[in-house]
Every structure is written in structure tokens, then in C-alpha cells.
Amino acid sequence: MKRATGDEHSAVAGYLDEMRVSRRLSPNTILAYERDLGRLVVFAERLDRAPEALERRDLEAFVRQLMSSGLSPRSVARSVACVRGFFRFLVLDGRLPGSPADDLRAPRSWPALPRFLSIDEVDRLLTRPDAGTPVGVRDRALLELLYATGMRVTELVTLKTGDISLVGGFLTCMGKGAKERVVPIGRAATDWIGRYLASARPALLKDRESAFLFVNARGGLTLSRVGFWKIIKKYGRLAGLTQELSPHVLRHSFATHLLERGADLRMIQTLLGHADLSTTQIYTHILEARLKVVYDQFHPRS
């Protein structure tokens, strides 16, 4: 089958014109429709089809892809509604005998899936700090430790030097509900924390003293939550990451990558400090959604 090109998406252009002229939708709404249908076009191109040639099973796979991409439930619902409207337009315009998108819905039972980074994106993020400066060493140590442990940002910035054992390769932190837990640290994070403690931290503190592990760039006694949010967003931009980055995205990446490599869900629950296993089970939905997308894309009889 001939691959669809940008010039051949007249059906999409026709629908957008209909929404713009006949329905008199606002420019912002049209942009949202254009973005939603753009995702459909890309999905169709991967199947070597035009958007209007997609069948019901293709559209169901498309919805699963939207669910696994980290979009909010509201954004997924809007995209699905846009797809239904697009195929309804094609039927009314005489281009299709019937709509394969009738009653197409986003599965209500699927929760909003956490956003996470790929391993390649994590690598790009971790290498952005300039290790030739004290601040850069501190920032690299911060990012390495967050990804190595999946800690919450409050747990990270309130760590004290006595909470971490580089020789033993673990740290002790205080989680929600004043519950203490022990978390192992990987070799990379241990190495960067060691470098930070040996040279960068004394350089930042100068003659001051602080019980906290991480101090701010002006020699303050501790790094704030807001300060760390600014740090991670800065390096996300430098790494060219397109999605909105937050400390929780690295926490989700930590858990997802462990689960992908066969880690037990109970172990991940313990590492994250979740009181209830049901909270940790959100990560199984990520894997299920990704597996379904891969299956639909590559299985010869999907």
C-alpha cells in the first residue's frame, strides 16, 4: 500500500475547514483538533495508511497508544472525541459508508498513567550538569541520587549527611507518615555523592556548616524544594526533553525501569515508600499499555 504523505491528508484538512467555517470554532479549539488529528496521522503513517483507511482495531490501538503516552485523561478523551467527529464527517461527506469510530471511547478503568522518561532520555538528562564546577557536581549528584532511589523531592532535599552510607551503599530517609525506610544506592550515584562531598560541598559552604546533605549554590544551609524544581527543569531544557519535567517524573522513571527489568512489585513498593500496594500497581498499567501498543504494531495477526 502506498504510504500516505502530508499532501494526501485532504480528509483531515477538509474536516478542519468544516470546523473552522461551518462550526465557527475558536482558533484555540481548531489548534487542539489539529494537534489531535496530527497524532492520528502519524499513527496511520506508521501503518502505511491514510487516516481515513484506519479500521476499528487500528483506532482501538491508537487509543491505547494515547493512554500510554502520559497524556491526561481529559486530553485523551478530547482526542478520542475529535477522532469520532472526524470519521462522522467522512460519512456525512460521502467518503466512507460507515464510521469505524462509532462508540469509540477511552477505557474508563485505566487511570491516568504517570509520565516517565526512556533510559536514553535519563542518560541525556544526567549528563547535562557541568562537572567542572561545584554547582555542576552537586546537580549531577542530585539527579543521580533521585534516579537511583526514586525518592520524593522533600525526602531528597531534607537528607542529612548522616543519613547516607557510601561504604554500605544505602541511605535512610523519612517518608510520608514519618515512616523511615532504607533505600539502596547504585554505584553511579555513590560515586557522584562521594565527589560532591569531597570537593563541591565544601566549596559551596565555604566556612559554613550544615547538617543537610545538599546545600544551595549561595552557600545556604539547605536546598529548597523550589530550588530543586528549577534545577531539574533547567537540565530538562538543556537535554532537549519535550515533556514537562518534574522530580516526580524521575521517580516514575525509576519505578518503571525497575519493573521493566523484572523487579518484584512488592520490592518497588518498599523502595518508593508506598503504604499500599495498589498505589504501586499504577506502574503495571504502563507496561500493559506499552505491550499492547507493541503487539498491535508488530504482530502479523493483530
ZAMARGU-4260 file (C-alpha; in steps of 0.2 Angstrom, whole numbers, plus 5000, padded with zeros to 4 digits):
<rodrens>
0) 5000/5000/5000 | 5006/5017/4996 | 5012/5027/5010 | 5002/5042/5015 | 5011/5059/5013
5) 5007/5076/5020 | 4999/5082/5003 | 4987/5067/5004 | 4978/5072/5020 | 4964/5081/5012
10) 4952/5072/5023 | 4959/5080/5038 | 4961/5097/5030 | 4943/5096/5025 | 4937/5092/5042
15) 4947/5106/5050 | 4940/5118/5037 | 4922/5112/5041 | 4925/5115/5060 | 4933/5132/5056
20) 4920/5138/5043 | 4903/5130/5047 | 4905/5127/5066 | 4915/5143/5069 | 4926/5136/5082
25) 4939/5147/5090 | 4957/5147/5084 | 4962/5138/5100 | 4950/5124/5098 | 4955/5122/5080
30) 4973/5121/5085 | 4968/5107/5098 | 4959/5097/5084 | 4974/5100/5073 | 4986/5093/5086
35) 4974/5078/5090 | 4972/5073/5072 | 4991/5076/5069 | 4993/5061/5081 | 4981/5051/5071
40) 4990/5055/5055 | 5007/5050/5062 | 4999/5034/5069 | 4992/5030/5052 | 5008/5033/5043
45) 5017/5020/5054 | 5004/5008/5047 | 5007/5014/5030 | 4989/5020/5028 | 4979/5036/5026
50) 4970/5041/5042 | 4953/5038/5034 | 4958/5020/5029 | 4960/5015/5048 | 4949/5001/5054
55) 4941/4999/5071 | 4955/4988/5078 | 4968/5002/5072 | 4958/5015/5081 | 4957/5005/5097
60) 4976/5003/5096 | 4978/5022/5094 | 4968/5025/5110 | 4979/5013/5119 | 4994/5022/5112
65) 4987/5039/5119 | 4984/5031/5136 | 5002/5025/5137 | 5009/5041/5131 | 5007/5050/5148
70) 4993/5062/5142 | 4980/5067/5155 | 4963/5058/5154 | 4955/5074/5149 | 4967/5076/5134
75) 4964/5058/5129 | 4945/5060/5130 | 4946/5076/5119 | 4957/5067/5106 | 4945/5052/5105
80) 4930/5064/5103 | 4940/5073/5089 | 4943/5056/5080 | 4924/5051/5082 | 4920/5068/5074
85) 4932/5066/5060 | 4925/5049/5055 | 4907/5056/5057 | 4912/5070/5045 | 4919/5057/5032
90) 4902/5048/5032 | 4892/5063/5030 | 4903/5069/5016 | 4901/5053/5007 | 4919/5047/5009
95) 4915/5032/5020 | 4900/5021/5020 | 4901/5020/5039 | 4911/5025/5054 | 4923/5013/5062
100) 4924/5026/5077 | 4906/5024/5082 | 4906/5022/5101 | 4925/5024/5102 | 4930/5028/5120
105) 4945/5029/5131 | 4944/5014/5143 | 4937/5022/5159 | 4945/5009/5170 | 4963/5015/5165
110) 4970/5028/5177 | 4980/5042/5172 | 4997/5035/5168 | 5012/5043/5176 | 5024/5052/5164
115) 5041/5044/5164 | 5057/5046/5153 | 5066/5032/5142 | 5083/5026/5148 | 5091/5037/5134
120) 5082/5052/5140 | 5088/5049/5158 | 5106/5047/5151 | 5104/5064/5142 | 5097/5072/5157
125) 5110/5066/5169 | 5125/5071/5159 | 5119/5089/5157 | 5127/5097/5173 | 5144/5104/5171
130) 5155/5093/5181 | 5169/5106/5181 | 5160/5117/5193 | 5155/5114/5211 | 5137/5118/5207
135) 5138/5106/5192 | 5144/5092/5203 | 5131/5095/5216 | 5117/5095/5202 | 5124/5079/5195
140) 5124/5070/5212 | 5106/5076/5215 | 5100/5069/5199 | 5109/5053/5200 | 5103/5050/5218
145) 5085/5054/5213 | 5085/5042/5199 | 5095/5029/5209 | 5082/5029/5223 | 5065/5036/5217
150) 5064/5047/5232 | 5051/5061/5234 | 5058/5078/5232 | 5055/5083/5250 | 5064/5067/5256
155) 5079/5071/5245 | 5081/5090/5250 | 5079/5085/5268 | 5093/5072/5268 | 5107/5074/5281
160) 5125/5069/5279 | 5122/5056/5292 | 5108/5048/5283 | 5119/5041/5269 | 5132/5027/5270
165) 5143/5027/5254 | 5153/5012/5261 | 5137/5002/5263 | 5129/5009/5248 | 5112/5014/5256
170) 5103/5029/5264 | 5089/5031/5277 | 5075/5043/5273 | 5059/5049/5282 | 5044/5046/5271
175) 5026/5051/5272 | 5018/5047/5289 | 5035/5049/5297 | 5039/5031/5291 | 5058/5028/5290
180) 5064/5017/5276 | 5081/5011/5270 | 5085/5013/5251 | 5100/5006/5242 | 5111/5017/5231
185) 5118/5012/5215 | 5137/5013/5210 | 5135/5028/5199 | 5125/5038/5212 | 5138/5033/5226
190) 5152/5039/5215 | 5144/5056/5212 | 5139/5059/5230 | 5157/5055/5235 | 5164/5068/5223
195) 5151/5080/5229 | 5156/5078/5247 | 5174/5078/5244 | 5176/5094/5235 | 5160/5103/5229
200) 5150/5104/5245 | 5165/5112/5255 | 5167/5124/5241 | 5149/5129/5241 | 5148/5130/5260
205) 5165/5139/5262 | 5167/5141/5281 | 5149/5137/5285 | 5142/5121/5292 | 5126/5112/5288
210) 5118/5096/5293 | 5110/5094/5277 | 5117/5084/5263 | 5113/5096/5248 | 5116/5115/5250
215) 5111/5129/5239 | 5123/5137/5227 | 5125/5153/5238 | 5132/5143/5252 | 5115/5142/5261
220) 5112/5128/5273 | 5100/5118/5263 | 5092/5117/5246 | 5074/5121/5244 | 5060/5111/5235
225) 5058/5126/5224 | 5076/5127/5221 | 5077/5108/5215 | 5062/5110/5204 | 5071/5124/5195
230) 5087/5114/5193 | 5078/5099/5186 | 5068/5110/5174 | 5084/5118/5168 | 5093/5102/5164
235) 5077/5095/5156 | 5078/5110/5143 | 5097/5108/5141 | 5094/5089/5137 | 5081/5094/5124
240) 5067/5084/5133 | 5050/5089/5126 | 5039/5084/5140 | 5037/5094/5156 | 5049/5088/5169
245) 5047/5087/5187 | 5056/5077/5201 | 5041/5065/5201 | 5044/5061/5183 | 5061/5054/5188
250) 5053/5045/5202 | 5041/5037/5190 | 5055/5033/5178 | 5065/5024/5192 | 5050/5013/5196
255) 5045/5009/5178 | 5063/5004/5173 | 5064/4993/5188 | 5048/4984/5183 | 5053/4983/5165
260) 5068/4973/5171 | 5059/4961/5181 | 5059/4969/5198 | 5045/4962/5210 | 5031/4974/5213
265) 5032/4972/5232 | 5051/4977/5231 | 5046/4993/5221 | 5033/4997/5234 | 5046/4996/5248
270) 5058/5007/5239 | 5045/5020/5235 | 5038/5020/5252 | 5021/5017/5247 | 5009/5012/5261
275) 4998/5002/5250 | 5002/4990/5235 | 4988/4997/5225 | 4997/5014/5223 | 5012/5005/5216
280) 5001/4995/5204 | 4999/5010/5193 | 5016/5005/5185 | 5009/4989/5179 | 4997/4999/5169
285) 5011/5007/5160 | 5019/4991/5155 | 5002/4984/5149 | 4998/4999/5139 | 5016/4998/5131
290) 5014/4980/5127 | 4998/4982/5119 | 5004/4995/5108 | 5020/4985/5103 | 5009/4970/5100
295) 4996/4979/5089 | 5011/4987/5079 | 5021/4971/5076 | 5010/4955/5077 | 5006/4949/5060
300) 4988/4945/5065 | 4984/4959/5077
</rodrens>
